[in-house]
Amino acid sequence: MRLTVRRVLEAVALYPDREELHREYPELEADDVRQALELAAMSLDDELIHIDAA
């Protein structure tokens, strides 16, 4: 099964518990997650975003 980087990132966000993530996507290995996060980080600009406190 092939998953896009976007889908891997969405899955990590949806299942922050790695055991639950593995149950939902047993074919997804820890290195796959690391590579998806690395690619996503490399594609982001170093732009600062100021968030106002509520």
N, C-alpha and C positions, 0 to 999 in steps of 0.2 A: 504494500500500500504506500502511496506517495502522499505526503502532506506538504502544503505550501508553508513557507516561513510564517506567513500571516496566520494560518490555521494553528500552527504550533504555538505562536504567541497567544492567540486567543484561548487555546486549551490551557496553557500555563496560567493565564489570568483567571479562567473559569475554575480550574482545579489546582489551587495553590498547594494543596497537600500532594506531594510527589507520589505517594502510594495510591491515592485516588486517581491521579493522572495516569499512572501505569495501568490501573484496572480498566480505565476507559480507553486507553490507547496502548495496549500491550506491546505493540511494535515500535513504539517511540522510546528510544534509548536516551540515557542521560546526556550522551555526547551530541545527539540530535538537538536536544533542548539548548545545550550550551552553544552550538553553532548557530542556531536560529537567533538566540539572544545577541551573540557577537555580530552577526550580520545586521540585525536591527540597530544595534548601537552604532555601528560604522556608518549607517545610512542617515543618521541624525546629525543635524548641525549643532554646533556648540553655542546655540542661542540661549540666552538667559530669559526665563519667563518669570516675571514677578507675580506672585500670588498674594492678594490682599487677605489678611486675616479676617475671619468672619466675626 
